[in-house]
Amino acid sequence: MKAIQLQHPGGLDHLRLVDIPAPGAPKPGEIQVRIHASSLNYHDLGVVAGYVSVVDGRIPMADGAGVVTAVGAGVTEFAVGDAVVSCFFPHWQSGRAVPSTFKTVPGDGVDGFARELVNMPTHAFTLAPRGYTHEEAATLTTAGLTAWRALVVDGRIQAGDTVLVLGTGGVSIFALQMAKSMGARVIATTSSDAKKEHLLALGADQVINYKDEPDWGDVVLASTGGRGVDIVVEVGGPGTLPQSIRACASGGHIALIGVLTGFSGSIPTVEMMRKQQTLQGLIVGSREQQQDMVRALENFNWRPVIDSSYPLEQIAEAFAHQQAAKHFGKICLHY
Ligand SMILES: NC(=O)c1ccc[n+]([C@@H]2O[C@H](COP(=O)([O-])OP(=O)(O)OC[C@H]3O[C@@H](n4cnc5c(N)ncnc54)[C@H](OP(=O)(O)O)[C@@H]3O)[C@@H](O)[C@H]2O)c1
């Protein structure tokens, strides 16, 4: 079967298309899934670009969606023919956050989904939303669940809230779509006037160009009558957090998700304390949260925004497209 392996020391020119043996019959408690699609995340880029150390020959990609082709003894939750989507943390079923080690995360600590067939325990998958294409389903594992958790699980979004989303990557576009469906007002930022039009078409109520308006936190405050937003989906990290704190309301929630501007920096702690805001770090979510999200998505009337889709063989081109940051929404692989 076809697979992609990452060779030491990593880098887009160290991704190799290989032919490896297909797995045998699934063991008791396992399902066999023909993977048809994956989607690219910043984390996957970190793995393939060699920013984190991975073993030679690692099969990348945390997201995987496809069809169950065989079930092992004792499996009752899935049947042959079910459309399924992988879980970012296969061992975090429910409850409080687990220590966020990437040792068991597919495509990082263990082999991921850039391959045609996998045998895995049932708890590594959930059903995909009914009617989704495999590419649409594949966008949910990382980006979709992160946005869901930020807004719903941790942010406890309510109709009438105002939500701030930063940039036009996968997580932010999901957050925009979910927040609008849940009755929120959404303010979005982008560096691109062309992407601004896409954001407005998706339902954003206001769009701010963060390059033209470096003090965009003040712009958000002004446009909310000085109150600020209820939830910030903070994908930028240290370079954007001070503006996010400025933009957030007293008692508001900031979901600390991303590292687009780096890994450490100074935070205006007094402003945050004075405004009694919650700053919550999060890494994706549990299987149970994914099941809740799938149920919700089946009742929303929109689909994930797919910027582009590449055949598996063109995985390096797909990551180069992501690195160029010209995309809007999700970049996928199909196979
Ligand atoms: N904690 C978690 O569980 C989790 C899960 C998923 C992702 N993440 C993190 O979240 C971040 C976004 O991930 P993603 O997969 O959505 O990335 P992505 O699709 O690669 O997003 C890239 C987009 O981010 C925007 N951006 C870049 N710098 C920005 C800045 N200074 N301010 C505002 N927007 C900026 C740009 O939008 P414009 O072109 O519109 O300017 C760019 O197109 C990454 O740091 C990723 O590691 C974390």
The ligand as a Tripos MOL2 file, in Angstrom:
@<TRIPOS>MOLECULE
LIG
   48    52     1     0     0
SMALL
NO_CHARGES

@<TRIPOS>ATOM
      1 N1         -3.5480   24.1060   20.8210 N.am      1 LIG1
      2 C1         -4.1190   23.3480   19.8960 C.2       1 LIG1
      3 O1         -4.7840   22.3690   20.1940 O.2       1 LIG1
      4 C2         -3.9760   23.7190   18.4650 C.ar      1 LIG1
      5 C3         -4.7130   23.0430   17.4850 C.ar      1 LIG1
      6 C4         -4.6190   23.4760   16.1690 C.ar      1 LIG1
      7 C5         -3.7880   24.5440   15.8540 C.ar      1 LIG1
      8 N2         -3.0600   25.1290   16.8490 N.ar      1 LIG1
      9 C6         -2.2090   26.2720   16.5820 C.3       1 LIG1
     10 O2         -3.0290   27.3380   16.1390 O.3       1 LIG1
     11 C7         -2.3310   28.1070   15.1860 C.3       1 LIG1
     12 C8         -3.1470   28.1580   13.9200 C.3       1 LIG1
     13 O3         -3.2350   26.8530   13.4020 O.3       1 LIG1
     14 P1         -3.9090   26.5840   11.9960 P.3       1 LIG1
     15 O4         -3.7410   25.1410   11.6880 O.co2     1 LIG1
     16 O5         -5.2570   27.1910   11.9790 O.co2     1 LIG1
     17 O6         -2.8620   27.3970   11.0950 O.3       1 LIG1
     18 P2         -2.8870   27.8120    9.6190 P.3       1 LIG1
     19 O7         -4.0740   27.2560    8.9140 O.co2     1 LIG1
     20 O8         -1.5510   27.5270    9.0570 O.co2     1 LIG1
     21 O9         -3.0910   29.4090    9.8010 O.3       1 LIG1
     22 C9         -2.2800   30.3190    9.1780 C.3       1 LIG1
     23 C10        -2.9730   31.6910    9.2170 C.3       1 LIG1
     24 O10        -2.7550   32.3120   10.4640 O.3       1 LIG1
     25 C11        -2.8490   33.6970   10.3140 C.3       1 LIG1
     26 N3         -1.8150   34.4030   11.0510 N.ar      1 LIG1
     27 C12        -0.4830   34.2760   10.9540 C.ar      1 LIG1
     28 N4          0.1170   35.1700   11.7610 N.ar      1 LIG1
     29 C13        -0.8650   35.8660   12.3690 C.ar      1 LIG1
     30 C14        -0.9020   36.9360   13.2840 C.ar      1 LIG1
     31 N5          0.2060   37.5050   13.7350 N.pl3     1 LIG1
     32 N6         -2.1020   37.3870   13.6850 N.ar      1 LIG1
     33 C15        -3.2400   36.8410   13.2310 C.ar      1 LIG1
     34 N7         -3.2760   35.8400   12.3370 N.ar      1 LIG1
     35 C16        -2.0940   35.3590   11.9280 C.ar      1 LIG1
     36 C17        -2.7260   34.0050    8.8330 C.3       1 LIG1
     37 O11        -3.9950   34.5200    8.4160 O.3       1 LIG1
     38 P3         -4.1110   35.7290    7.3740 P.3       1 LIG1
     39 O12        -3.4440   35.2250    6.1210 O.co2     1 LIG1
     40 O13        -5.5580   35.9390    7.2430 O.co2     1 LIG1
     41 O14        -3.3980   36.8980    7.9520 O.co2     1 LIG1
     42 C18        -2.3860   32.6630    8.2290 C.3       1 LIG1
     43 O15        -2.9620   32.4680    6.9600 O.3       1 LIG1
     44 C19        -0.9580   27.4470   15.0330 C.3       1 LIG1
     45 O16        -0.0410   28.0970   15.8850 O.3       1 LIG1
     46 C20        -1.1930   26.0380   15.5060 C.3       1 LIG1
     47 O17        -0.0190   25.4350   16.0250 O.3       1 LIG1
     48 C21        -3.1340   24.7240   18.1300 C.ar      1 LIG1
@<TRIPOS>BOND
     1     1     2 1
     2     2     3 2
     3     2     4 1
     4     4     5 ar
     5     4    48 ar
     6     5     6 ar
     7     6     7 ar
     8     7     8 ar
     9     8     9 1
    10     8    48 ar
    11     9    10 1
    12     9    46 1
    13    10    11 1
    14    11    12 1
    15    11    44 1
    16    12    13 1
    17    13    14 1
    18    14    15 2
    19    14    16 1
    20    14    17 1
    21    17    18 1
    22    18    19 2
    23    18    20 1
    24    18    21 1
    25    21    22 1
    26    22    23 1
    27    23    24 1
    28    23    42 1
    29    24    25 1
    30    25    26 1
    31    25    36 1
    32    26    27 ar
    33    26    35 ar
    34    27    28 ar
    35    28    29 ar
    36    29    30 ar
    37    29    35 ar
    38    30    31 1
    39    30    32 ar
    40    32    33 ar
    41    33    34 ar
    42    34    35 ar
    43    36    37 1
    44    36    42 1
    45    37    38 1
    46    38    39 2
    47    38    40 1
    48    38    41 1
    49    42    43 1
    50    44    45 1
    51    44    46 1
    52    46    47 1
@<TRIPOS>SUBSTRUCTURE
     1 LIG1         1 GROUP 0 **** ****
